[in-house]
Amino acid sequence: MPHPPLPTQPILTGRGPWVQGTVLVILSVLCAALLQWARLPGALLLGPTVAGVIVAALGGALAIPVKPFLFSQALIGCLIARTVSLSMLGAMRADWLLLLVTVLAVIAASSAVGYVLARLRVLPGSTAIWGSSPGAATTMVLMADAYGADVRLVAFMQYLRVVMVTGIASLVSTFWVAHSGAPAHAMVWFPPVQWDAFAWTLLLAGAGAAVGRMVRVPAGAILVPMGVGALLHAFGGMTIELPPWLLTPGYALIGWSIGLRFNRPILRHAARAFPAIALATLVLIVACGGLAAILHWGVGIDPLTAYLATSPGGVDAVAIIAASANVDVSFVMAMQMARLLVVLAIGPTVARLIARRFPDPKPKA
C-alpha cells in the first residue's frame, strides 16, 4: 500500500497567531537561556532573534506592533545613554586627537571590508556597509532598516561579528588578565528600583520615541532618547533606571522584529554568503588588533585596554568584558562611543555612495 504524501508546506503555515506566538515565546526562552549559559553578551536579544528566524522558517507570519517596537528602540537608546559619564567625556576631551585618528582608522577598515563584499557581489552595497559598520549591533541594524538596507542580512552580519568579537575578546582578556576568566555574576532580575528615576526614564523613552517618529528622522526613536539621555545622565540631570525585567521584553520585541523577517530564500542566501562574511569579519578583527598594537607600542597604552578600545563592536559586549578586567574603562568606552557617534554621522552617506556604485538587488523576500 503506498504511503500518503508528506506535507510540503512548513508546519506553522496556516496556524493561528496564538499558536505561532506560543511557539515563538517558548523558543525565545530556550534560546536565550542557552546563550546565557554560554556566557554570550546580548543573549537576551540574540535568543529571540534566533527564535524568530526559526518560526519564520517554519512558516510563521507574525507581525510586531509598531508602538511597542518604537518604545523598545527608545529603551535601547536610554541604555546606551546610561554608559556616558563625565569620566568618559573627560577621556574624550583629553585624548581627542588620538581617539579621532583611531576611530577613523577603524571605520576605514570596516568600510574597506564592506566595499570588498559589495564589489565581489556577496551582498548589496548599502547592506554590506551597514553590516560591516563597527558600532552597537542593535543600533546599526535599526539604522540600516531606516535607510533601506536589507535588515535581515545586516543583522546576520552584525550578530555574527558580535559572536566572533566577543569570543576572541574574551580569550584575549583571559590571556592578559587571569581573573577575567572568573564566572560571570548571576543576573538579578528584580533589583531594588529607584522609582522616581524609573518614572523619568519611562518618560524619556516614551517622549523620545514619539518625537523621533514625529520628526521622521531615520531611527529617531533610538537617537532622540540616546542624545537627550546621554547629556542628562552625564551632567547629573537624571539617573537612567532600566531594570532587567523592563529591558527583557524590549530586547525580545526587537529580536523578533528582525528574526521574523527571515524566510527560506534569505536563509539560503545567508548560508551561501557565510564563508565570505566570516572571513571578512576575521580580517576586520585582525586589522583592529593591528591598530591596538600601534596604540601599545607607539603611545604606551596597555595591550588589553588598546585591544578592547579598538575592538569592532558591539559596545555592550566590550563594556561587559572591560568591566571585569584590569583596564582603563573610561578610555575603552570613550573610544567605543566616539566611534559609534562618528558611524551614526557618516554611515548613511558612505552607505549611499557604495549603494550607488554597486546597486545589487536585495534577495527576494
C-alpha positions in Angstrom: 0.0 0.0 0.0 1.6 3.4 -1.0 2.5 5.8 1.8 0.5 9.1 1.9 2.4 12.0 0.6 4.3 14.1 3.2 3.2 17.7 3.7 5.3 20.1 1.7 4.4 23.3 3.4 6.1 24.4 6.7 4.4 23.2 9.8 3.4 26.7 11.1 1.8 27.8 7.9 -1.9 28.5 8.5 -1.6 28.1 12.2 -3.3 30.8 14.3 -1.4 33.7 15.9 -1.8 32.2 19.4 -0.1 29.0 18.3 2.7 30.8 16.5 3.1 33.3 19.3 3.3 30.5 21.9 6.0 28.7 19.9 7.9 31.9 19.5 7.9 32.7 23.2 8.9 29.2 24.2 11.7 29.1 21.6 12.9 32.6 22.7 13.2 31.5 26.4 15.1 28.3 25.5 17.5 30.1 23.0 18.1 33.0 25.4 18.8 30.6 28.3 21.2 28.5 26.2 23.1 31.6 25.1 23.2 33.0 28.6 24.6 29.6 29.8 27.3 30.0 27.2 28.0 33.5 28.7 27.4 35.3 25.5 26.7 39.0 25.9 23.5 40.1 24.2 21.8 36.7 24.8 18.5 38.3 25.7 18.5 39.9 22.2 20.1 37.1 20.2 17.8 34.4 21.7 14.5 36.0 20.5 16.2 36.8 17.1 17.1 33.1 16.6 13.6 32.1 17.7 12.1 34.5 15.2 14.3 33.0 12.4 13.1 29.5 13.3 9.4 30.5 13.5 9.7 32.3 10.1 11.5 29.4 8.5 8.7 27.1 9.8 6.0 29.3 8.1 5.1 31.7 10.8 3.6 35.0 9.8 3.6 37.2 12.9 3.9 41.0 12.9 5.3 43.2 15.7 3.1 46.1 16.7 4.6 49.5 15.8 4.3 51.4 19.0 5.8 48.8 21.3 8.6 48.3 18.8 9.4 52.0 18.8 9.3 52.1 22.6 11.7 49.2 22.7 14.1 51.1 20.4 13.9 54.1 22.8 14.8 51.8 25.7 18.0 50.8 23.8 18.7 54.5 23.3 18.4 55.0 27.0 20.6 52.0 27.7 23.4 53.5 25.5 22.9 56.9 27.1 23.5 55.3 30.5 27.1 54.4 29.6 28.0 58.1 29.1 29.8 59.6 32.1 31.9 62.6 32.9 35.0 60.4 33.1 34.3 59.2 29.6 33.8 62.8 28.4 37.0 63.8 30.1 38.8 61.0 28.3 37.4 62.1 25.0 38.5 65.7 25.7 42.0 64.8 26.8 42.7 62.3 24.0 40.5 63.7 21.3 43.2 63.6 18.5 44.2 60.0 19.3 40.5 59.0 19.5 39.7 60.7 16.2 42.6 59.1 14.3 42.0 55.6 15.7 38.2 55.8 15.2 38.7 56.9 11.6 41.2 54.1 11.0 38.7 51.5 12.3 35.9 53.0 10.2 38.1 53.0 7.2 39.0 49.3 7.7 35.3 48.4 8.1 34.3 50.4 5.1 37.0 48.6 3.0 35.6 45.3 4.1 32.1 46.3 3.2 33.4 47.7 -0.2 35.1 44.4 -1.0 31.9 42.4 -0.1 29.9 44.7 -2.4 32.4 44.5 -5.2 32.5 40.7 -5.0 28.7 40.7 -5.2 28.5 38.9 -1.9 26.0 41.5 -0.6 24.3 44.6 -1.9 26.3 47.8 -1.4 24.4 49.5 1.5 23.8 46.2 3.2 27.5 45.4 3.1 28.4 48.8 4.6 25.8 48.7 7.4 26.7 45.1 8.1 30.4 46.0 8.4 29.8 49.2 10.4 31.6 48.9 13.8 29.1 50.1 16.3 26.4 48.9 18.7 25.0 46.0 16.7 21.3 46.7 17.5 21.8 50.4 16.7 23.4 49.5 13.3 20.6 47.1 12.5 17.9 49.7 13.3 19.7 52.4 11.3 20.1 50.1 8.4 16.4 49.4 8.4 15.6 53.1 8.5 17.9 53.7 5.5 16.5 50.9 3.3 19.2 48.2 3.6 18.2 44.6 3.9 17.9 44.4 7.6 18.0 40.6 7.7 21.4 40.4 6.1 22.7 43.3 8.2 21.5 41.6 11.3 23.2 38.3 10.2 26.5 40.2 9.7 26.3 42.2 12.9 25.4 39.4 15.2 27.9 37.0 13.6 30.5 39.7 14.3 29.2 40.1 17.9 29.8 36.4 18.5 33.2 36.3 16.9 34.4 39.6 18.5 33.1 38.6 21.9 34.7 35.1 21.8 38.1 36.5 20.7 38.0 39.4 23.1 37.1 37.1 26.0 40.1 34.9 25.1 42.4 37.9 24.9 41.1 39.2 28.2 41.6 35.8 29.9 45.2 35.6 28.5 46.2 39.0 29.7 44.3 39.1 33.0 43.9 35.9 34.9 40.9 36.9 37.0 39.0 37.9 33.9 38.1 34.3 33.4 36.1 34.2 36.6 32.5 33.1 36.4 30.1 35.9 35.4 27.9 37.3 38.1 24.3 36.0 38.1 21.8 38.4 36.7 19.5 40.0 39.3 16.1 40.1 37.6 14.4 42.2 40.2 16.9 44.5 41.8 15.9 47.4 44.0 14.5 50.2 41.8 14.6 54.0 42.3 11.0 54.5 41.3 11.3 58.3 40.7 14.3 57.7 38.4 12.3 54.8 36.8 9.4 57.1 36.1 11.6 59.7 34.5 13.3 57.0 32.4 9.9 55.8 31.1 9.0 59.4 30.3 12.3 59.9 28.4 11.8 56.7 26.4 8.1 57.4 25.6 8.7 61.0 24.7 11.8 60.2 22.7 10.1 57.5 20.7 7.1 59.9 20.0 9.4 62.8 19.0 11.7 60.6 16.9 8.7 59.3 15.0 7.1 62.7 14.6 10.2 64.4 13.1 10.7 61.5 10.8 14.4 61.2 11.5 15.7 57.7 10.4 16.0 55.6 13.6 14.8 58.7 15.5 13.2 56.5 18.2 16.6 55.4 19.3 18.7 58.5 18.5 16.5 61.1 20.3 16.4 59.4 23.7 20.1 58.4 23.3 21.2 62.0 22.7 19.0 63.7 25.3 19.6 60.9 27.9 23.4 61.0 27.4 23.5 64.7 28.2 21.2 64.5 31.2 22.9 61.4 32.6 26.5 62.7 32.1 25.8 66.0 33.8 23.7 64.7 36.6 20.3 65.8 35.3 18.8 62.4 35.7 19.5 58.8 36.6 18.5 56.3 34.0 16.9 53.3 35.7 16.5 50.2 33.4 15.8 47.0 35.4 16.3 43.7 33.5 12.6 42.9 33.7 11.9 46.0 31.6 14.7 45.6 29.1 14.0 41.9 28.5 10.6 42.3 26.7 12.2 45.3 24.8 15.0 43.1 23.7 12.5 40.4 22.7 10.4 42.7 20.5 13.5 44.0 18.7 14.8 40.4 18.2 11.5 39.2 17.0 11.1 42.0 14.5 14.5 41.0 13.0 14.1 37.3 13.1 10.6 37.1 11.8 11.7 38.8 8.6 13.8 35.8 7.6 12.4 33.2 5.3 13.8 30.3 3.4 15.2 32.3 0.4 17.0 34.7 2.7 18.4 31.9 4.8 19.7 30.2 1.7 21.4 33.4 0.7 22.9 33.9 4.1 24.2 30.4 4.1 25.9 30.9 0.8 27.4 34.2 2.0 28.5 32.8 5.4 32.1 31.9 4.4 32.9 35.2 2.9 31.2 37.2 5.7 33.1 35.1 8.4 36.4 35.7 6.6 35.7 39.4 6.2 34.8 39.7 9.9 38.1 37.9 10.9 40.1 40.3 8.6 38.4 43.3 10.3 39.2 41.9 13.8 42.8 41.3 12.8 43.1 44.8 11.3 41.7 46.3 14.6 44.2 44.2 16.5 46.9 45.8 14.4 45.7 49.2 15.4 45.7 48.1 19.1 49.4 47.1 18.6 50.2 50.5 17.3 48.5 52.1 20.3 50.5 49.9 22.6 53.9 50.3 21.0 53.5 53.9 19.8 51.5 55.5 22.6 52.2 53.2 25.6 48.6 52.1 26.2 48.5 48.7 27.9 47.7 45.9 25.4 44.3 44.8 26.8 43.0 48.4 27.0 44.1 49.1 23.4 42.6 45.8 22.1 39.2 46.4 23.8 39.1 50.1 22.7 39.7 49.2 19.0 37.6 46.0 19.1 34.9 46.4 16.3 31.7 46.1 18.4 29.5 45.7 20.0 29.6 48.3 22.6 27.6 46.4 25.2 29.8 43.2 24.9 33.0 45.2 25.1 31.7 47.1 28.2 30.9 43.8 30.0 34.4 42.4 29.3 36.2 45.7 30.2 34.3 45.9 33.5 35.7 42.5 34.5 39.3 43.2 33.5 42.1 45.5 34.8 41.8 48.1 32.0 41.2 51.8 31.6 37.4 51.5 31.3 36.9 55.3 30.6 39.3 55.1 27.6 37.8 51.9 26.3 34.2 53.3 26.4 35.3 56.7 25.1 36.8 55.1 22.0 33.7 52.9 21.5 31.2 55.7 22.0 33.2 58.1 19.8 33.2 55.5 17.0 29.5 54.9 17.4 28.8 58.7 17.1 31.0 59.0 14.0 29.4 56.0 12.4 26.0 57.4 13.0 27.1 60.7 11.5 28.8 59.5 8.3 27.3 56.0 7.9 24.3 57.0 5.8 26.5 59.0 3.4 29.0 56.2 3.0 26.2 53.6 2.5 24.5 55.7 -0.2 27.8 56.2 -2.1 28.6 52.4 -2.0 25.0 51.6 -2.9 25.1 53.8 -6.0 28.3 52.2 -7.2 27.0 48.6 -6.5 23.2 48.7 -6.9 22.7 45.0 -6.5 19.1 43.9 -5.9 18.2 42.6 -2.4 17.5 38.9 -2.0 13.8 38.2 -2.7 11.5 38.2 0.3 
